[in-house]
Amino acid sequence: MKMKFTSNIKCNGCIATITPFMTKENGIVDWAVDITVPEKTLEVNSEALTEEEVIALGLKAGFKLVASH
């Protein structure tokens, strides 16, 4: 399931910080952040995680994620 979130991930340093959290999570197939748009869109493709679980994962990494539909 593809999910989209607005985030406060604003630079390559932020991406480096969240990367270990996203890559070690077994339920995530792939993910990407677009820091060039004002919403700083995070897209996650997951076969197992819910939006709430992805948001919690972002919080663990120190970032705020808000589901956008």
C-alpha positions as CSV (number, residue, x, y, z in Angstrom):
1,M,0.0,0.0,0.0
2,K,1.4,3.4,-1.0
3,M,1.1,6.1,1.7
4,K,1.9,9.8,1.5
5,F,2.8,12.1,4.4
6,T,3.7,15.7,4.8
7,S,6.8,16.0,7.0
8,N,9.4,18.3,8.6
9,I,12.2,16.4,6.9
10,K,13.9,19.4,5.3
11,C,17.5,18.5,4.2
12,N,19.8,15.7,3.3
13,G,21.0,15.5,6.9
14,C,17.4,14.9,7.9
15,I,17.1,12.1,5.3
16,A,20.3,10.6,6.6
17,T,18.8,10.6,10.1
18,I,15.6,8.9,9.2
19,T,17.2,6.4,6.7
20,P,18.2,3.8,9.3
21,F,14.7,3.8,10.8
22,M,13.0,3.3,7.4
23,T,15.5,0.7,6.0
24,K,15.5,-1.6,9.1
25,E,11.7,-1.7,9.2
26,N,10.7,-5.1,7.5
27,G,7.3,-3.9,6.4
28,I,8.6,-1.1,4.2
29,V,9.2,-2.0,0.6
30,D,10.5,1.4,-0.5
31,W,10.3,5.0,0.5
32,A,11.4,8.5,-0.7
33,V,11.3,12.1,0.5
34,D,10.8,15.1,-1.8
35,I,12.5,18.0,0.0
36,T,12.1,20.3,-3.0
37,V,8.4,20.9,-2.3
38,P,7.0,22.9,0.6
39,E,5.1,19.9,2.0
40,K,8.4,17.8,2.2
41,T,6.4,14.8,1.0
42,L,7.4,11.4,2.3
43,E,6.1,8.5,0.2
44,V,6.1,5.0,1.7
45,N,5.3,1.7,0.0
46,S,4.5,-0.9,2.7
47,E,3.0,-4.3,2.6
48,A,2.4,-4.5,6.4
49,L,2.4,-1.1,8.1
50,T,-0.5,1.2,8.8
51,E,-0.3,5.0,8.5
52,E,-0.2,5.2,12.3
53,E,2.8,2.8,12.4
54,V,4.7,4.9,9.9
55,I,3.9,8.1,11.8
56,A,5.2,6.4,15.0
57,L,8.4,5.3,13.1
58,G,8.9,9.0,12.0
59,L,8.5,10.1,15.6
60,K,11.1,7.6,16.8
61,A,13.5,9.2,14.3
62,G,12.6,12.7,15.5
63,F,10.3,13.8,12.7
64,K,6.6,14.8,12.5
65,L,4.6,13.0,9.8
66,V,1.0,13.9,8.9
67,A,-0.9,11.6,6.5
68,S,-2.1,13.3,3.4
69,H,-4.8,11.8,1.3
